Amino acid sequence: RLGMTCLKTIEMLRILKIALIAILSIVLWIATLLYIAPRFDEFPAWVFNLVLSLPIILPAAFGLYLLFCLIVGVKAFKTVPKEAENLQKDIARAKKALKAKGISSKNE
């Protein structure tokens, strides 16, 4: 959480933030792998297998998190009937103005 706060204070492009996080994640994974590999006998086999499979597990988990956020966002999206009605009135008014200028639309 602290790292993300530091990234927010630095003005940089979004793609640079993503690249920085990806590079830091890869470096952290390689460092963990290099720490565990020589000490393979000291750790249970599942720890070594978990570290090896992190590059697959984490993007999949992040994808599921994004899917969850998308579903929650769609579910919480509010429809505003009054604004939809105003939009239809604006469209009708614009069509009328364009028709007065001699420009016709294909929908009529």
N, C-alpha and C positions, 0 to 999 in steps of 0.2 A: 504494500500500500504506500509505503514511503517513496519507493522508486517512481510510482505513477504520479505522486504529488510533485516530485522533482521534475518529471517530464512535462507536467502541465505548466510549470513556471517558465520553461524554456520555450521561446517562440520558434517553432519549426513546423515544417510541413507534415501532414498526417502520414505520408508515405515514409518520411524519415523516421518518425516515431515507430511505425510498424517495423521498419528495417532494423532499427536499433534494438527493439524488443526481441526480434527474431535472432539477431546476432548474439545478443546477451544470453538468450535461451540456449542456443547451440553451444556457446562457450561453456555455460554452466553444465549442460548435459555431458560434453566431452570431459570436463574436469571431474564430474562425478564418475563417469565411466573409467577414467584413468585412475581414480582413487580406489574404486572397487575391484577392477580387474586384477591387480597384483595380489589383492587380499581375498581372492575368490573363496578360499577355504574358511575364512573367518565369517563370511556372510551366508545366510541360507540361500539356496538356489533361486527361490522366488524373488529375492531382492535383486539379484543379478538379472533375472529375466524381466523384471519390472523396469529396471534402468534401461535395458536394451530396447524395450518396447515403448518407452516414453515418446519417441518421435511419432508414433502412430496413435497412441492413446490420447495425448494432449490435443492435437488438432481435431480428433474426433469428438472429444469432450467439449472443446470450444465450439465446434459446429452444432452440437446438441444444445449448448447454452444459447447460441444465436437463434436457433430454431425456436427454443422456448421463448426468448425475448420477442421474436416476431409474432408468435401466436398470442402472447399476452398483449402486445401492441395492437394487433388486429381486434382482439376481443374487447379491449378497452377503448377502441376508437369510437368517438361519439359522432352520431349523425345529427345534423342540425337542419330540420325540415324548413325552417324559416329562411335560412341561407340558401338552401336548394331552390326554394321558390323565388328568392331575389335573383339568383343566378339565371333561372329560366326567363324572368322578366327582362334582365339585362341582355340576354341572347336575343329575345324577341325584338327589343328596342334596337339592337345593333343590326339585325336583319332588315328591319323597317328602314333604318337610316341608309343602309347600303342599297336597298331597293330604290329609295328615293334618288340616289346618285346614279342609278342605272346599272348597278352591279347585282347580279342575281346569284343565289346560292344553288348548289346541286340538290339540296334537300327539299326544295319546294317543287 
